[in-house]
């Protein structure tokens, strides 16, 4: 008998022993379980600006944790070795209690909390939730870096535990999201919900020939401003990665031009990777 995973719009129907598209959630004994619970592939103390967050505790450091799996298939992914990987990729076990304790021990070095990042952290939803509760109890902050591909129920339940979120808005056409295996409307909904609940910043990676027109950036920025013109937008430069090694980096002038377009609608626009 198949069981449906209702965490994201894919709603993978999984037979016993089968793993979902994200490679991190599976049917075990008739229940959907996270295979990546407490299994980390990366752990580092990073500047908050690397998340990227520019208007949330600038100048601080945050303990950044990543696992494996992702529910999109971006051909330009810079972390594909873990995002597109399965259980074989994890390097260390780390319980929620251990992660929260490590974050607390690093407070003397300037750490303000935990960032869930590197792969798509929401495919390990239960781990993020459990860690976030303990981090809050320790008086520290939770940051989530996500593609925003999550259903409204679990997203609404998680948001009270989050202090800041950066959501990748990968473009503003469903055609581009089809290539990535995603859904634009789902991400828009996640952005709108997060904007009402916590500090929110948005990142758009500009890929040459895919989402780099002034018209698309104008539509994206107009919509984002309709949610709130105070949402910071990071317009980021593409470099050849993963399955897009044949493309050239985004021209710097293109990034600057699109950032100027976004500034017609938004108060805070930053350029990245330039």
Secondary structure, DSSP 8 states (H G I E B T S, - for coil): --EE--SSTT--EE-TT-B-TTSSEEEETTEEEETTTTEESEEEEEEGGGTT-SSSSTT-EEEEEE-S--S---TT-TTHHHHT--GGG--EE--HHHHHHHHHHGGGGTEEEEEE-SS-GGGGHHHHHHHHHHHHHTT-EEEEEE-----HHHHHHHHTT-SEEEEE---S-HHHHHHHT--HHHHHHHHHHHHTTSEEEEEEEE-TTTS--HHHHHHHHHHHHHH-TTSEEEEEE----TT-TTS----HHHHHHHHHHHHTT-S-EEEE--
